[in-house]
Every structure is written in structure tokens, then in C-alpha cells.
Amino acid sequence: MKKSTLQINLPITIFKEGKSYVAYSPALDLSTSASTYVKAQSRFSEATKLFFEELTEMGTLDTVLTGLGWQKLKANWYPPVVISNYIQPINLSYA
């Protein structure tokens, strides 16, 4: 089987949770963490490669990406576009 190469612009958010850095992409609903920002980036890159390898091996790439909101145009896949990331103050009442 012929291998294809795909280059995408994947939106990734990195945030700090306690002492860990968490890298997350809503486009794949995939996350990983590490003790540093750079390690979180590196681990996320590796996790993404493994994610796509597994989907390809299982033959579920089209189904999973479509379910995550990706669009396939011709032979190329495009992730959902992030329109905005922002912080919104919200007042909550709780007991």
C-alpha cells in the first residue's frame, strides 16, 4: 500500500495544570502532558503521529476524522477551524 504524507495546520493549546504543561488539540480531542512546555510540545507531536498511524492501521481514519468535524476535499483532510480562544468572566452561585 502506498503511504501518503499530509501536512496540516493543527490548532494546539498548551496550558499549565499544577506543575505540568498540558498540550491539547480539540481538532483531534487529543492531549498529553509533561514537566516542561517544550517536552509537552514534543510529546504532543509524537502522540499525534501515533494517533494517525493507529487510525490508518485500523482502517478508521476517514470515520474518526469525519466524526471530529474534519473535512476531506479531494485527497486532503482539513481540521475544524478555531475561530477564537478567549477568557470570559462568569459569576457562578454555588453552595
Secondary structure in CASP SS format (residue, H / E / C, confidence):
PFRMAT SS
TARGET T0000
AUTHOR 0000-0000-0000
METHOD secondary structure of the structure
MODEL  1
M C 1.00
K C 1.00
K C 1.00
S C 1.00
T C 1.00
L C 1.00
Q C 1.00
I C 1.00
N C 1.00
L C 1.00
P C 1.00
I C 1.00
T E 1.00
I E 1.00
F E 1.00
K E 1.00
E E 1.00
G C 1.00
K C 1.00
S E 1.00
Y E 1.00
V E 1.00
A E 1.00
Y E 1.00
S E 1.00
P C 1.00
A C 1.00
L C 1.00
D C 1.00
L E 1.00
S E 1.00
T E 1.00
S E 1.00
A E 1.00
S C 1.00
T C 1.00
Y H 1.00
V H 1.00
K H 1.00
A H 1.00
Q H 1.00
S H 1.00
R H 1.00
F H 1.00
S H 1.00
E H 1.00
A H 1.00
T H 1.00
K H 1.00
L H 1.00
F H 1.00
F H 1.00
E H 1.00
E H 1.00
L H 1.00
T H 1.00
E H 1.00
M H 1.00
G C 1.00
T C 1.00
L H 1.00
D H 1.00
T H 1.00
V H 1.00
L H 1.00
T H 1.00
G H 1.00
L C 1.00
G C 1.00
W C 1.00
Q E 1.00
K E 1.00
L E 1.00
K C 1.00
A C 1.00
N E 1.00
W E 1.00
Y E 1.00
P C 1.00
P C 1.00
V C 1.00
V C 1.00
I C 1.00
S C 1.00
N C 1.00
Y C 1.00
I C 1.00
Q C 1.00
P C 1.00
I C 1.00
N C 1.00
L C 1.00
S C 1.00
Y C 1.00
A C 1.00
END
